[in-house]
Amino acid sequence: MIKLWRESGFDIILKKAWKSGKVICGISAGAVCWFNSCNSDTNDNKFEIVECLNWIDIFMTPHCDEVGRHESTMEQLRINNKIGIMLSNCSAIEIVDKQFRIITSRGNVRNSKEGYAIKCYWKNDKYFEQKIETNKYFPLNNLILLDEKYES
C-alpha cells in the first residue's frame, strides 16, 4: 500500500494536508501508516514487519492484546532495532503539533476490557516495556528516547 501511495504521489498530498493543519487519522492499519513501520498480520495468521510512511520514527503495533501480537512485536523490535509503541484495542494515540497522548476507553472489543499503550524496546540485549499514562500530553520527541518515563 505505501509503495502505491509513493508511486502515485498520494503520500505527498497527505503530508501537505498534515503540514497545513488538517486532521490525519486512521483506525488499525490506517493508524499505523504514519509511523516508520508496523506489526501486521498476514492472511495466514502470521505477523510481519511492514514499511510505513516514516513520518514518525517509531514501530507501531495495533491490537497488541490479541493473540501473538505482543510476542511477535518483541521479536520484530529485536530484529529491526526500533523503539515501539503497542496499542491495545480500545486505545488510540493522538498527536497534536509536537505532543502526543494516549486515549483509552472501556469496552468489550475483541476481549479487551480497557485500552492501554506500551512503549517497548531492546537495550543491551534486554527487553524493556513502559506503560504510557493516558490522557496526559508528552513531547513527541520523547517517543524516540529509550529511557523516558510516561507515568506521574
Helices and strands as residue ranges (DSSP letters): H 2-8, H 10-19, H 29-32, E 35-41, E 47-51, E 56-61, H 69-80, E 84-87, E 91-96, E 99-104, E 106-109, E 112-114, E 117-123, E 126-131, E 138-139, G 140-144
